[in-house]
Amino acid sequence: MPSPSLERLMSKLKTWRENRGLTQQELADQAGYHVQYISAIERGARQAGMGFAKRMRELSEGEITLDDLAPPTQYTAPQKAA
């Protein structure tokens, strides 16, 4: 089961696409990606790469952001030895 943050981004991409009346194939054609890639992202089977996130930001005119599709990872600094 995808994490809550992954579920939100999956939902945002799918909702954005459907609100514009686009099929996964039409979005794939416009974005320059394979339809299976779009499907995998919407299902949570794959996380969007930075290139796809940038392309979606362009296509959506900023409605979908880089953080929506490729959220920053949390970094934990290594612990110093005692």
Residue pairs with C-beta under 8 A, 6 or more apart in sequence:
2 10
2 44
5 71
6 44
6 47
7 44
8 68
9 48
9 68
9 69
9 71
10 41
10 42
10 43
10 44
12 64
12 68
13 41
13 42
13 48
13 56
13 64
13 68
13 69
14 42
16 60
16 63
16 64
17 24
17 27
17 42
22 30
24 35
24 38
24 39
24 42
25 35
27 38
27 59
28 34
28 35
28 37
28 38
30 59
31 38
31 52
31 55
31 56
31 59
32 55
33 52
33 55
37 46
37 52
40 46
41 47
41 48
41 52
41 69
47 70
48 56
48 69
48 70
49 70
50 66
50 70
52 69
53 64
53 66
53 68
53 69
53 70
54 66
56 64
56 69
57 64
57 65
57 66
